[in-house]
């Protein structure tokens, strides 16, 4: 598989990891109970996804440097995205349409940059996974892609 194909696969994988809810990426690890009035923070949700994936993948001590870089990218993305959404939400009531559009573009750029950083970290991690670990993560991503596609069909 050439470098461009690997890069595209890593980007798709990263997008799934950061975009899907915790329960979708961690089917075998049940989420902690949440109340409607006390949803998890973005950092907490990222940490839950990180822990669930680590458990499912059976990350070894030798893989920890790559895993830790990937996990930190997920945490950084959660913090960055949360900060941008909070900033946007606090200003939304007084934004002009132009300001709103520019704010949305800023969020979209940050999301793309964050996804690229996560894809790079994931590519490095994926390179050190065993064949069994790769099969596990590939299956999780395929299942999530199928679920997402089915949800999009029902929205139409």
Backbone as a ProteinNet text record, in pm:
[ID]
protein_1_A
[PRIMARY]
XXXXXXXXXXXXXXXXXXXXXXXXXXXXXXXXXXXXXXXXXXXXXXXXXXXXXXXXXXXXXXXXXXXXXXXXXXXXXXXXXXXXXXXXXXXXXXXXXXXXXXXXXXXXXXXXXXXXXXXXXXXXXXXXXXXXXXXXXXXXXXXXXXXXXXXXXXXX
[TERTIARY]
86.3	0	90.5	64.9	152.3	123.2	212.8	203.3	74.8	31.4	-91.2	-213	-218.1	-329.7	-329.6	-210.3	-200.4	-246.9	-207.7	-244.7	-396.9	-458.8	-604.4	-673.7	-622.5	-682.1	-667.4	-552.6	-531.4	-623.5	-641.7	-732.5	-875.3	-917.2	-1052.5	-1066.8	-965.2	-968.6	-973	-891.7	-888	-1021.2	-1080	-1208.9	-1313.7	-1312.2	-1407.7	-1382.1	-1256.7	-1224.7	-1266.2	-1248.6	-1282.1	-1424.8	-1488.6	-1622.8	-1733.4	-1705.5	-1812.1	-1824.9	-1943.8	-1962	-1887.6	-1860.2	-1787.8	-1849.9	-1979.5	-2043.9	-2029.7	-2010.6	-1996.6	-1858.3	-1754.9	-1619.7	-1581.5	-1656.7	-1619	-1736	-1775.2	-1892.5	-1876.1	-1757.5	-1742.2	-1713.6	-1692.7	-1668.9	-1785.1	-1875.5	-1992.6	-1955	-2024.6	-1995.9	-2046.6	-1985	-2037.4	-2173.7	-2258.4	-2390	-2377.1	-2457.3	-2458.1	-2600.4	-2612.9	-2744.6	-2760.7	-2884.6	-2911.2	-2859.8	-2854.5	-2809.5	-2659.2	-2590	-2446.7	-2373.7	-2374.2	-2304.4	-2152.9	-2078.6	-1933.4	-1873.5	-1765.9	-1694.9	-1626.4	-1589.2	-1516.9	-1388.9	-1319	-1196.3	-1228.9	-1334.4	-1375	-1418.3	-1493.8	-1538.1	-1418.1	-1321.1	-1200.7	-1125.1	-1112.2	-1042.3	-1113.6	-1246.6	-1323	-1297.7	-1298.8	-1271.7	-1130	-1035.6	-895.4	-881.6	-938.8	-929.1	-996.7	-1113.8	-1185.5	-1105.2	-1050.2	-970.7	-845	-780.8	-659.4	-692.4	-805	-847.7	-877.8	-951.5	-988.1	-867.4	-769.6	-652.5	-543.5	-555.5	-452.8	-313.8	-303.4	-178	-68.9	45.5	157.2	248.4	335.6	432.4	519.9	556.3	640.4	568.3	435.8	356.7	317.8	351.4	308.8	355	476.6	513.2	420.8	390.3	301	158	116.4	-17.8	-32.5	66.5	59	53	126.4	121.8	-17.6	-74.9	-209.6	-311.8	-302.1	-395	-383	-262.4	-244.9	-305.4	-292.8	-355.3	-507	-565	-709.8	-747	-668.4	-696.8	-682.8	-576	-554.2	-669.7	-715.5	-827.3	-953.8	-978.6	-1097.7	-1091	-975.9	-961.2	-974.1	-909.1	-911.6	-1052.5	-1118.2	-1252.7	-1350.2	-1338.8	-1427.1	-1409.3	-1285.5	-1260.4	-1321.4	-1306.2	-1363.5	-1516	-1576.9	-1723.3	-1775.2	-1704.7	-1746.2	-1735.1	-1625.7	-1605.9	-1715.8	-1744	-1848.7	-1984.7	-2015.7	-2145.6	-2162.8	-2055	-2067.1	-2087.6	-2045.1	-2057.5	-2174	-2237.3	-2338.6	-2453.3	-2498.2	-2613.5	-2586.9	-2462.1	-2431.1	-2357.2	-2337.3	-2264	-2347.8	-2283.1	-2346.8	-2339.4	-2410.1	-2404.7	-2262.7	-2191	-2053.2	-1964.6	-1980.4	-1902.4	-1932.5	-2058.2	-2099	-2031.4	-2031.4	-1968.8	-1818.3	-1753.3	-1609.6	-1578.2	-1663	-1645.3	-1659.9	-1757.9	-1778.6	-1657.1	-1603	-1484.3	-1365.2	-1352.1	-1243.2	-1257.4	-1378.3	-1402.4	-1371.3	-1414.3	-1389.8	-1239.9	-1165.8	-1019.9	-953.9	-993.2	-935.3	-966.8	-1089.1	-1126.9	-1041.5	-1020.5	-937	-792.6	-738.8	-601.9	-588.9	-687.8	-685.7	-693.8	-776.7	-790.7	-660.6	-593.5	-464.2	-361.3	-355.7	-261.5	-294.3	-421.5	-462.1	-429.6	-449.9	-419.4	-270.8	-188	-43.8	-6.3	-61.3	-34	-90.3	-207.9	-268	-186.5	-135.6	-54.9	67.3	130.7	247.6	206.8	95.7	46.8	10.9	-62.2	-106.6	13.1	122.1	243.4	306.4	279.5	338.8	238.1	114.3	15.4	41	4.7	12.7	-98.9	-90	-194.8	-330.2	-334.9	-460.8	-515.8	-429	-472.8	-525.1	-457.1	-503.1	-639.7	-657.2	-786.3	-895.4	-864.9	-962.6	-1001.7	-903.5	-933.9	-998.9	-954.1	-1017.3	-1165.5	-1195.1	-1333.6	-1416.6	-1362.8	-1434.4	-1467.4	-1370.5	-1391.2	-1492.3	-1485.6	-1583	-1724.2	-1737.9	-1869.1	-1922.6	-1838.9	-1882.7	-1918.9	-1841.6	-1874	-2009.4	-2037.6	-2167.2	-2280	-2259.5	-2362.4	-2387	-2280.8	-2294	-2369.6	-2336	-2405.2	-2553.4	-2584.9	-2724.6	-2798.8	-2734.5	-2797.1	-2822.4	-2730.1	-2747.6	-2864.2	-2880.7	-2992.8	-3126.5	-3133	-3259.4	-3293.3	-3195.9	-3220.4	-3276.5	-3265.4	-3309.8	-3454.3
-117.7	0	123.5	218.4	334.7	434.4	530.7	629.8	711.5	748	827.6	748	619.8	536.5	522.8	502	493.4	622.6	734.2	865.3	884.2	848.3	860.3	769.4	648	554.8	608	665.1	720.7	839.3	923.9	1037.4	990.9	890.5	839.1	778.4	705.3	643.9	749.3	849.2	954.8	1028	1053.5	1123.2	1042.6	912.2	828.2	833.8	822.7	821.2	947.2	1061.4	1183.6	1227.7	1174.5	1222	1136.7	1010.3	923	928.4	903.8	901.8	785	797.5	696.5	559.3	549.3	418.6	352.4	430.1	371.1	311.7	370.8	320.6	215.5	202.1	109.8	19.8	-64.9	-145.7	-243.7	-300	-400.6	-341.2	-212.2	-146.7	-51.4	-87.1	-1.7	133.6	239.3	372	383.6	471.2	492.5	560	540.5	604.1	755.7	821.6	967.1	1014.7	1128.1	1186.6	1295.6	1327.3	1430.9	1566	1586.7	1716.3	1722.3	1607.7	1606.3	1524.2	1571.2	1496.2	1505.3	1410	1414.7	1534.7	1587	1695.1	1638.2	1724.1	1673.6	1599.8	1650	1582.8	1446.2	1439.3	1312.5	1213.3	1260.3	1173.5	1121.6	1208.6	1165.4	1061.3	1085.9	989.8	855.1	857.2	731.9	656.9	729.8	665.9	610.1	686.6	643.4	514.8	512.1	393.3	273.4	294.6	184.6	127.4	214.3	166.6	94.7	147.5	83	-57.6	-69.9	-200.8	-294.8	-247.6	-331.7	-374.1	-286.4	-315.3	-391.4	-398.2	-465	-407	-276	-205	-258.7	-289.8	-345.3	-232.7	-266.3	-167.8	-114.6	-200.5	-158.2	-58.7	-63.7	25.9	155.3	167.8	284.4	418.7	433.5	565.9	611.3	521.9	556.5	575.1	489.8	502.1	634.4	669.3	793	915.9	914.6	1026.9	1037.2	924.1	921.7	969.7	919.3	958.1	1107.8	1159.9	1302.7	1386.3	1339.5	1410.4	1412.9	1303.4	1301	1400.7	1402.4	1496	1641.2	1668.3	1804.2	1847.6	1756.1	1787.3	1817.6	1739.7	1762.8	1900	1935.2	2065	2180.1	2166.5	2271.3	2293.3	2184.7	2194.4	2249.8	2202.8	2252.2	2402.9	2448.9	2591.7	2673.4	2626.2	2698.4	2701.6	2589	2585.5	2673.8	2675.4	2762.4	2909.9	2943.1	3080.9	3119.4	3031	3057.4	3071.7	2983.5	2987	3115.2	3159.9	3279.8	3405.7	3403.5	3520.9	3511.6	3396.4	3372.4	3473.4	3511.8	3601.2	3738.9	3781.8	3915.5	3913.8	3796.5	3787.4	3835.7	3906	3935.2	3807.1	3804.5	3687.5	3664.9	3773	3760.1	3704.1	3756.4	3704.7	3557.2	3520.6	3382.7	3292.7	3336.2	3256.7	3242.7	3351.5	3345.4	3255.8	3262.4	3176.7	3030	3001.2	2864.7	2816.8	2903	2867.5	2839.3	2917	2895.8	2758.4	2723.4	2592.8	2481.4	2497.6	2395.9	2378.1	2490.1	2481.6	2410.5	2445.1	2382.7	2232.9	2197.9	2057.1	1982.1	2041.7	1978.2	1964.7	2068.5	2063	1957.9	1953.7	1855.1	1713.2	1694.7	1563.2	1521.2	1614	1584.7	1543.3	1614.8	1580.3	1443.1	1415.6	1285.7	1174.6	1200.2	1100.7	1067.2	1167.5	1144	1055.9	1088.1	1008	866.2	854.6	723.7	640.6	703.6	631.4	568.8	643.6	592.3	475.8	491.6	383.4	260.7	281.5	170.3	89.7	159.8	93.7	-2.9	12	-78	-178.3	-174.1	-270.2	-408.2	-510.1	-646.4	-665.9	-774.3	-803.7	-817.1	-880.2	-896.2	-760.8	-673.2	-539.6	-460.7	-472.3	-404.1	-456.3	-587.6	-646.1	-592.5	-581	-530	-386.5	-299	-157.6	-140	-217.3	-210.7	-248.2	-353.4	-397.3	-290.3	-231.2	-124.6	-9.3	30.3	143.3	109.2	-12.9	-53.7	-55.8	-108.4	-112.4	29	118.7	255.4	324.2	299.3	358	308	180.2	124.5	186.3	200.3	261.1	406.2	479.6	619.5	630.2	545	545.9	514.8	418.8	383.2	499.2	566.8	682.1	793.8	816.1	920.1	884.9	757.3	714.5	738.6	715.7	734.8	882.7	970.2	1114.2	1174.5	1101.8	1155	1139.4
0	0	0	-87.7	-95.9	14.9	30.1	138.6	130.8	11.8	-3	43.6	12.5	57.4	208.5	266	411.8	476.7	418.1	472.9	470.7	356.3	346.7	447.2	462.4	558.6	701	731.3	865.2	889.8	788.9	804.7	828.5	753.6	773.6	912.5	953.1	1085.9	1195.3	1181.6	1282.4	1289.6	1175.2	1175	1249.6	1230.6	1300.9	1450.9	1490.2	1633.4	1704.9	1641.7	1713.7	1691.6	1588.3	1557.2	1617.2	1643.3	1689.9	1840.5	1889.7	2033.5	2097.2	2223.4	2299.2	2283.9	2294.6	2290.5	2154.8	2049.4	1916.8	1897.1	1955	1934.6	2036.2	2140.7	2246.6	2284.4	2191.9	2213.6	2328.4	2346.4	2449.3	2586.4	2594.6	2722.3	2746.7	2837.9	2857.4	2915.3	2871.7	2924.6	3067.1	3144.6	3278.6	3268.7	3368.3	3361.6	3362.7	3278.8	3271.5	3291.4	3351.8	3366.2	3262.5	3231.4	3131.7	3178.9	3307.8	3359.7	3378.3	3368.4	3392.5	3286.2	3159.3	3054.7	3077.1	3022.3	3041.4	2969.8	3024.9	2958.3	2834.4	2738.8	2622	2661.5	2762.1	2808.2	2865.9	2945.4	3005.3	2897.3	2801.6	2691.9	2612.6	2586.4	2514.6	2596.3	2726.3	2811.8	2815	2814.3	2810.5	2679.2	2567.7	2438.1	2434.9	2485.9	2488	2568.3	2686.6	2771.6	2708.1	2649.9	2585.8	2469.3	2386.3	2272.5	2319.4	2421.4	2473.3	2522.8	2592	2641.5	2525.8	2427.8	2314.9	2232.5	2221.2	2138.6	2213.6	2345.3	2426.5	2397.2	2413.7	2387.4	2480.7	2423.2	2500.5	2549.4	2642	2691.8	2578.6	2485.4	2373	2282.3	2279.8	2195	2265.4	2392.3	2470.7	2414.7	2365.2	2311.2	2198.4	2105.6	1994.6	2045.5	2138.4	2195.2	2268.6	2349.9	2427.8	2337.6	2227	2132.9	2070	2035.3	1978.8	2081.9	2203.4	2309.5	2339.4	2339.6	2365.2	2252.5	2129.7	2016.9	2034.5	2081.3	2105.4	2215.1	2322.6	2432.5	2385.9	2311.2	2260.1	2170.3	2086	1996.3	2075.3	2178.2	2260.6	2325.8	2379.9	2446.2	2346.7	2232.7	2131	2077	2042.3	1986.5	2089.5	2212.5	2318.2	2336.8	2338.9	2356.7	2242.9	2119.9	2005.8	2011.1	2045.7	2053	2165.7	2277.4	2387.9	2347.3	2281.1	2234.3	2135.7	2043.7	1943	2009.8	2103.7	2171.4	2252.8	2315.8	2399.2	2315.8	2191.2	2105.5	2006.6	1997.4	1893.3	1896	2012.3	2022.3	1963	1961.6	1911.2	1777.5	1719.2	1592.9	1476	1385.4	1256.7	1173.5	1064.2	976.4	926.7	895.6	850.2	961.1	1082.2	1195.2	1219	1206.5	1224.8	1122.1	997	891.3	915.2	955.1	981.7	1101.3	1202.5	1318.4	1279.6	1198.3	1151.8	1071.6	987.5	909.3	1001.1	1107.5	1203.5	1270	1307.2	1368.9	1268.6	1145	1042.3	1016.1	1010	991.3	1107.8	1228.1	1346.9	1347.8	1312.8	1308.5	1205.8	1089.4	986.7	1034.2	1094.4	1145.6	1255	1344.9	1452.2	1397.3	1296.4	1235.8	1168.5	1104.7	1041.5	1146.4	1257.3	1364.5	1422.5	1439.9	1492.5	1393.1	1265.4	1162.8	1161.5	1178.2	1181.4	1300.9	1417.1	1536.9	1519.9	1459.3	1439.2	1340	1237.6	1138.5	1203.5	1292.3	1363.6	1454	1525.5	1611.3	1527.6	1420.7	1337.1	1285.8	1260.6	1211.3	1309.6	1438.3	1538.5	1594.3	1547.7	1594.6	1534.6	1610.1	1557.7	1455.3	1381	1283.7	1352.2	1469.4	1542.4	1585.8	1635.1	1675.9	1556.3	1444.1	1323.1	1280.5	1289.8	1253.8	1346.2	1474.3	1570.8	1538.1	1518	1493.1	1355.9	1257.8	1125.6	1134.8	1210.1	1227.4	1297.4	1404.2	1474.6	1381	1299.5	1209.5	1101.1	1049	947.5	1004.7	1125.9	1189.8	1210.6	1255.2	1278.6	1147.5	1043.4	913	863.6	883.7	843.9	924.7	1056.1	1141.1	1101.9	1075.3	1036	903.6	808.7	679.7	697.9	783.2	807.8	873.8	965.9	1031.9	931.3	841.1	739.1	647.8	616.7	531.6	599.2	730.1	800.7	817.6	808.6	820.8	692.8	584.2	454	435.9
[MASK]
++++++++++++++++++++++++++++++++++++++++++++++++++++++++++++++++++++++++++++++++++++++++++++++++++++++++++++++++++++++++++++++++++++++++++++++++++++++++++++

